[in-house]
Amino acid sequence: MIKSNERKNTNPSDSQPCFEKSEHGQELGISFEKKDGTKRFALYSFLSAVDFDGSGTLVFRYTFGTFTIRGRALQAVWEALRQGALSRVCEGGASPSDEVSINTIRAAIFADAPPDEPRFPE
């Protein structure tokens, strides 16, 4: 086993965009990424509805649970989602050109994971 004193920085940098959209559209799903480095990929095929308050809250309703995203000026994220081109949302990043920011991502998973399986933090 190779040991190293270097640790990978899993926290997003201030210059990292808070969301990414595909230029070709029709992504398979969305990667939800938290500041602490945890990630969950959810397929579009399990997405049943998305609620948007028009400004700062998006609620993604999947068959297995929900992801609630809170931030500022999330209209561009909504538009990417409607086009099927949203590929990634990242907690803590910012998009200076649109002033879009994502402050928090919260997950509520309906089924409890087995005790030995990692969980996406709530």
C-alpha positions as CSV (number, residue, x, y, z in Angstrom):
1,M,0.0,0.0,0.0
2,I,1.3,3.4,-0.9
3,K,1.0,6.0,1.8
4,S,1.1,9.7,1.2
5,N,1.0,12.8,3.5
6,E,-0.9,14.6,0.8
7,R,-4.7,14.8,1.1
8,K,-7.0,15.5,-1.7
9,N,-9.0,18.7,-1.3
10,T,-12.6,17.6,-1.8
11,N,-14.1,21.0,-1.0
12,P,-15.1,23.0,-4.0
13,S,-13.1,26.1,-4.7
14,D,-14.7,29.5,-4.9
15,S,-14.2,29.6,-8.6
16,Q,-16.0,26.2,-9.2
17,P,-19.3,26.6,-10.9
18,C,-22.4,25.7,-8.8
19,F,-24.0,23.8,-11.8
20,E,-23.1,22.4,-15.1
21,K,-25.2,21.7,-18.1
22,S,-24.4,19.7,-21.2
23,E,-24.2,21.5,-24.5
24,H,-25.7,18.5,-26.3
25,G,-28.6,18.0,-23.9
26,Q,-30.2,14.7,-22.8
27,E,-28.0,13.8,-19.9
28,L,-28.6,10.4,-18.1
29,G,-28.9,12.1,-14.7
30,I,-27.7,14.7,-12.2
31,S,-24.7,14.5,-9.9
32,F,-25.5,16.2,-6.5
33,E,-22.3,17.2,-4.8
34,K,-21.9,18.5,-1.3
35,K,-19.1,20.7,0.2
36,D,-17.8,17.8,2.2
37,G,-17.1,15.8,-0.9
38,T,-20.0,13.4,-0.8
39,K,-21.8,12.9,-4.1
40,R,-24.9,11.1,-5.4
41,F,-25.8,10.5,-9.0
42,A,-29.5,10.3,-9.7
43,L,-30.9,9.2,-13.1
44,Y,-33.5,11.4,-14.8
45,S,-35.6,8.3,-15.3
46,F,-36.4,8.2,-11.6
47,L,-37.3,11.9,-11.5
48,S,-41.0,12.4,-11.1
49,A,-41.4,16.1,-10.5
50,V,-39.5,19.3,-9.7
51,D,-40.9,22.2,-7.7
52,F,-39.4,25.7,-8.2
53,D,-40.4,28.8,-6.2
54,G,-39.1,31.0,-9.0
55,S,-36.0,32.2,-7.1
56,G,-34.2,30.3,-4.4
57,T,-35.5,26.8,-3.9
58,L,-35.7,23.8,-6.1
59,V,-37.1,20.5,-4.9
60,F,-36.3,17.4,-7.0
61,R,-38.8,14.6,-6.3
62,Y,-37.4,11.2,-7.2
63,T,-39.1,7.8,-6.7
64,F,-36.6,7.1,-3.9
65,G,-36.5,10.5,-2.2
66,T,-36.0,14.2,-2.6
67,F,-33.2,16.7,-3.0
68,T,-33.8,20.3,-1.9
69,I,-31.5,22.9,-3.3
70,R,-31.4,26.4,-1.8
71,G,-29.5,29.3,-3.3
72,R,-29.8,32.5,-5.2
73,A,-31.1,33.2,-8.7
74,L,-31.7,29.5,-9.6
75,Q,-33.5,30.3,-12.9
76,A,-30.6,29.1,-15.0
77,V,-30.5,25.8,-13.2
78,W,-34.3,25.4,-13.8
79,E,-33.9,26.1,-17.5
80,A,-31.0,23.6,-17.8
81,L,-33.2,21.0,-16.0
82,R,-36.2,21.7,-18.3
83,Q,-33.9,21.0,-21.3
84,G,-32.7,17.7,-19.9
85,A,-29.2,19.2,-19.9
86,L,-28.5,19.6,-16.2
87,S,-25.6,17.3,-15.3
88,R,-24.3,18.5,-12.0
89,V,-25.2,20.8,-9.0
90,C,-22.5,21.7,-6.5
91,E,-23.1,23.1,-3.0
92,G,-21.0,26.2,-2.3
93,G,-19.9,27.0,-5.8
94,A,-20.9,30.2,-7.6
95,S,-21.4,31.3,-11.2
96,P,-20.3,34.9,-11.4
97,S,-21.8,35.7,-14.8
98,D,-25.4,34.7,-13.8
99,E,-25.0,35.4,-10.0
100,V,-26.3,31.9,-9.5
101,S,-25.2,30.3,-6.2
102,I,-26.2,27.1,-4.4
103,N,-25.9,27.4,-0.7
104,T,-27.2,24.0,0.5
105,I,-28.3,20.6,-0.9
106,R,-30.4,18.5,1.4
107,A,-31.4,14.9,0.7
108,A,-34.3,13.0,2.2
109,I,-34.1,9.3,1.1
110,F,-37.2,7.3,1.7
111,A,-35.7,3.8,2.2
112,D,-33.1,3.4,4.9
113,A,-29.8,2.1,3.7
114,P,-28.4,-1.1,5.3
115,P,-26.2,-0.2,8.3
116,D,-23.0,-1.1,6.5
117,E,-23.8,1.0,3.5
118,P,-22.7,4.7,3.2
119,R,-25.4,7.3,3.4
120,F,-25.7,10.6,1.6
121,P,-25.7,13.2,4.4
122,E,-28.9,15.1,5.1
